[in-house]
């Protein structure tokens, strides 16, 4: 209970400090970095539901990010539908794709689901490049900018997106906590740890895996709308590419799979490393160094903390309590 109370206090302090960034005199670049960090934390939280808690390796989870981005962007540009409404169209599309993928693969064991996510991601990437009039093709889709507008989720400055992203992270944190404490969460972890034993204990394995996938898909798609409104543009590689899919996984992998705090800690470390190495490379004037250093630092985290940063902290905390 003491550790839980300490975590909540630290979390509340982080929320307050983040919320005060725009009024503390920092420039828009710092705020924009914070927005990027929070968005990827939210996306990592969504991936953590299906992979960390449910044990389903989704290698093409950018599918649902891309659907959320393109759905809201196309509906806004072509039909004037505000993102507040377009977001649900993207969520329904993501539900449909996730339902088809899950129905076809989740009854089988092995890598079939992971391969299905990659196949769908590659297919949507090619479709987005082919239908140029609809998606903008290789050049991507840029939103029409109508000025500062709450109704259209647009702003010339990143401050509104900071508060919106903060709401997402807090909401997804509590969703994760609720799942972990619920019967559904227990069933997901039972299936993750031993599918045969879970089935023998009466757990509906297929339904549990499918429901976990659907929840994660909707969470990712909804966060994708915020991604689109913040960046104001999307392209096939950013939406459906392998590099983006890896970026979605890193917060949970670095911070700790299957935990509520893991994606938050991991996402913060990931973006800070990315921005720090990029800034250092720019000042040195050596292209590519940032990617090399970034990769080595992430590799060090994975090697020395295979269960994530939260797993390392938990192990040390148990060792201190037992000594």
C-alpha positions in Angstrom: 0.0 0.0 0.0 2.9 2.4 0.8 4.4 1.7 -2.7 1.0 2.3 -4.3 0.5 5.5 -2.4 4.0 6.7 -3.4 3.3 5.9 -7.1 0.1 7.8 -7.1 1.8 10.8 -5.4 4.6 10.7 -8.0 2.1 10.4 -10.8 0.0 13.3 -9.5 3.2 15.4 -9.3 4.1 14.5 -12.8 0.7 15.5 -14.1 0.8 18.8 -12.3 4.3 19.6 -13.6 3.3 18.6 -17.1 0.2 20.7 -17.0 2.2 23.8 -15.8 4.7 23.6 -18.7 2.8 26.1 -20.9 2.6 28.7 -18.1 6.1 28.2 -16.8 7.8 30.2 -19.5 9.2 27.2 -21.6 9.2 27.6 -25.3 6.8 25.7 -27.7 9.5 23.2 -28.6 9.6 21.8 -25.1 5.8 21.7 -25.0 5.8 19.9 -28.4 8.3 17.3 -27.1 6.0 16.8 -24.1 3.0 16.3 -26.4 4.9 13.8 -28.5 6.0 11.9 -25.3 2.4 11.8 -24.0 1.0 10.6 -27.4 3.5 7.7 -27.6 2.9 6.8 -24.0 -0.9 6.5 -24.8 -0.1 4.4 -27.8 2.2 2.3 -25.7 -0.5 1.8 -23.1 -2.9 0.7 -25.8 -0.4 -1.9 -27.2 0.4 -3.0 -23.6 -3.2 -4.2 -23.2 -3.0 -6.8 -26.1 0.7 -7.7 -25.8 1.7 -7.1 -22.1 -1.5 -8.2 -20.4 -2.9 -10.5 -23.1 0.4 -11.9 -24.4 -0.5 -11.4 -28.1 2.5 -10.2 -30.1 1.1 -7.6 -32.5 3.9 -6.5 -34.8 1.7 -4.4 -37.0 -0.3 -2.4 -34.5 0.2 0.7 -36.5 -2.7 -0.6 -38.6 -5.1 0.9 -36.0 -3.1 4.1 -35.6 -3.2 4.6 -39.4 -7.0 3.9 -39.6 -7.6 6.4 -36.9 -5.5 9.0 -38.6 -6.7 8.5 -42.1 -10.4 8.2 -41.2 -10.5 11.5 -39.3 -8.3 13.2 -41.9 -10.3 12.1 -44.9 -13.7 12.8 -43.3 -12.5 16.3 -42.3 -10.9 17.3 -45.6 -13.5 15.9 -47.9 -16.8 16.1 -45.9 -16.0 18.7 -43.2 -16.8 16.2 -40.4 -15.1 17.3 -37.2 -12.6 14.9 -35.5 -15.0 14.6 -32.5 -17.2 12.6 -34.8 -14.6 11.2 -37.2 -12.8 9.5 -34.4 -15.6 7.0 -33.9 -15.6 6.1 -37.6 -11.9 5.3 -37.2 -12.7 3.3 -34.1 -15.4 1.3 -35.9 -13.0 0.5 -38.8 -10.4 -0.6 -36.4 -12.9 -2.8 -34.6 -13.8 -4.4 -37.9 -10.2 -5.1 -39.0 -9.3 -6.4 -35.5 -12.4 -8.7 -35.6 -11.5 -10.1 -38.9 -7.8 -10.6 -37.9 -8.7 -12.1 -34.6 -11.4 -14.5 -36.0 -9.0 -15.8 -38.6 -5.9 -16.3 -36.4 -6.6 -16.4 -32.7 -7.9 -20.0 -32.7 -4.5 -21.1 -33.8 -1.3 -21.1 -31.8 2.1 -19.8 -32.8 3.1 -16.8 -34.9 -0.1 -16.7 -37.0 -1.5 -13.6 -35.3 1.8 -11.7 -35.5 2.1 -12.5 -39.2 -1.5 -11.4 -39.8 -0.8 -8.0 -38.2 2.2 -7.5 -40.4 0.3 -8.7 -43.6 -2.6 -6.3 -42.9 -0.2 -3.5 -42.2 1.6 -4.0 -45.5 -1.7 -4.3 -47.4 -3.0 -1.1 -46.0 0.4 0.6 -46.7 0.0 -0.3 -50.4 -3.6 0.7 -50.5 -2.8 4.1 -49.0 -0.1 4.6 -51.7 -2.4 3.4 -54.5 -5.5 5.6 -53.9 -3.8 8.9 -54.4 -7.0 11.0 -54.7 -8.2 9.7 -51.4 -5.1 9.4 -49.2 -2.5 11.6 -51.0 -0.4 8.6 -52.0 3.3 8.6 -51.1 3.1 12.3 -50.2 0.6 11.6 -47.5 -2.5 13.4 -46.3 -2.3 16.9 -44.8 -5.2 18.4 -42.9 -6.8 21.6 -44.0 -5.9 24.2 -41.4 -8.8 26.5 -40.4 -7.1 28.3 -37.5 -7.5 27.9 -33.8 -10.7 25.9 -33.2 -11.8 23.6 -30.4 -14.5 22.1 -32.6 -12.0 21.2 -35.3 -9.3 20.3 -32.8 -6.8 22.7 -34.4 -4.3 25.1 -32.8 -1.3 27.1 -33.9 0.4 26.3 -30.7 0.9 22.9 -29.0 -0.5 23.8 -25.6 -4.1 22.5 -26.2 -2.7 19.1 -27.4 -0.6 18.9 -24.2 -3.7 18.9 -22.1 -5.6 16.6 -24.4 -2.7 14.1 -24.5 -2.4 14.3 -20.7 -6.1 13.3 -20.4 -5.5 10.4 -22.7 -2.5 9.1 -20.6 -4.4 9.4 -17.4 -7.6 7.8 -18.8 -5.6 4.9 -20.3 -3.7 4.4 -17.1 -7.0 3.9 -15.2 -8.3 1.6 -17.9 -5.2 -0.5 -17.6 -5.5 -0.5 -13.8 -9.2 -1.6 -14.1 -8.3 -4.4 -16.6 -5.5 -5.7 -14.3 -7.9 -5.7 -11.3 -10.9 -7.2 -13.1 -11.8 -10.8 -13.8 -11.2 -10.1 -17.5 -7.7 -9.1 -16.7 -7.1 -12.2 -14.7 -8.4 -14.3 -17.6 -6.1 -12.5 -20.0 -3.0 -13.1 -17.9 -4.0 -16.8 -17.4 -4.2 -17.2 -21.2 -0.9 -15.4 -21.6 0.9 -17.5 -19.0 -0.6 -21.0 -20.0 -3.3 -21.2 -22.5 -3.9 -25.0 -21.9 -4.2 -24.6 -18.2 -6.5 -21.5 -18.6 -8.8 -23.5 -20.9 -8.9 -26.4 -18.4 -9.8 -24.0 -15.7 -12.8 -22.8 -17.7 -11.5 -19.6 -19.2 -13.0 -18.8 -22.7 -9.6 -18.5 -24.4 -10.7 -17.4 -27.8 -13.2 -14.8 -26.5 -10.7 -13.5 -24.0 -8.0 -13.0 -26.6 -10.4 -11.4 -29.1 -11.8 -9.0 -26.6 -8.4 -7.9 -25.5 -7.5 -7.3 -29.2 -10.6 -5.2 -29.7 -10.1 -3.1 -26.7 -6.5 -2.4 -27.7 -7.5 -1.6 -31.3 -10.0 1.0 -30.2 -7.6 2.6 -27.8 -5.0 2.9 -30.5 -7.3 4.3 -33.1 -8.7 6.9 -30.7 -5.2 8.0 -29.8 -4.4 8.1 -33.5 -6.9 10.9 -33.9 -5.0 13.0 -31.4 -1.8 12.1 -33.3 -3.3 13.3 -36.5 -4.6 16.6 -35.1 -1.3 17.3 -33.4 0.9 16.6 -36.4 -1.6 17.8 -39.0 -0.4 15.2 -41.5 0.1 11.4 -42.0 1.7 9.3 -44.7 1.7 5.5 -45.4 5.1 4.9 -43.9 4.3 6.8 -40.7 0.9 5.2 -40.4 1.5 1.5 -41.4 5.3 1.2 -41.6 7.4 -1.2 -39.5 9.4 1.5 -37.8 6.2 3.1 -36.5 5.0 -0.2 -35.2 8.2 -0.7 -33.3 7.9 2.8 -31.8 4.4 1.8 -30.5 5.9 -1.2 -28.8 9.0 0.4 -27.2 7.2 2.3 -24.3 5.9 -1.0 -22.9 9.0 -3.0 -23.6 11.3 -0.5 -22.0 9.1 0.4 -19.1 7.7 -3.1 -18.3 5.1 -5.3 -20.1 1.8 -6.0 -18.4 2.1 -3.1 -15.8 0.2 0.1 -15.5 3.3 2.3 -15.0 5.5 0.5 -17.5 4.4 2.3 -20.7 4.4 5.7 -18.9 8.0 5.3 -17.7 9.2 3.7 -20.9 7.6 6.3 -23.2 9.2 9.1 -21.2 12.6 7.4 -21.5 12.2 6.7 -25.2 11.3 10.2 -26.2 13.9 11.8 -24.0 16.6 9.6 -25.5 15.3 10.3 -29.0 15.2 14.0 -28.6 18.5 14.1 -26.7 20.5 12.1 -29.2 18.9 14.0 -32.1 19.8 17.4 -30.6 23.4 16.2 -29.9 23.7 14.9 -33.5 22.5 18.2 -34.9 25.0 20.2 -32.8 27.8 17.9 -33.9 26.7 18.1 -37.5 27.1 14.3 -38.0 24.1 12.7 -39.6 23.0 9.3 -38.3 24.8 9.5 -35.0 21.5 10.1 -33.2 20.0 6.9 -34.5 23.1 4.9 -33.6 23.3 6.2 -30.0 19.6 6.0 -29.6 19.7 2.3 -30.6 22.6 1.5 -28.3 21.0 3.2 -25.3 17.8 1.3 -25.9 19.8 -2.0 -26.3 21.4 -1.3 -22.9 18.1 -0.8 -21.3 16.8 -4.1 -22.7 20.0 -6.0 -21.8 20.2 -4.8 -18.2 16.5 -4.6 -17.5 14.9 -7.5 -19.5 11.6 -7.1 -17.6 11.6 -3.3 -18.2 12.5 -0.5 -15.9 9.6 -1.2 -13.6 10.6 -4.8 -13.3 14.1 -3.7 -12.3 12.7 -1.4 -9.6 10.3 -4.1 -8.3 13.2 -6.6 -8.1 15.3 -4.1 -6.1 12.4 -3.2 -3.9 11.7 -6.8 -3.0 15.4 -7.4 -2.3 15.5 -4.5 0.1 12.3 -5.6 1.9 13.7 -9.1 2.3 17.1 -7.9 3.6 
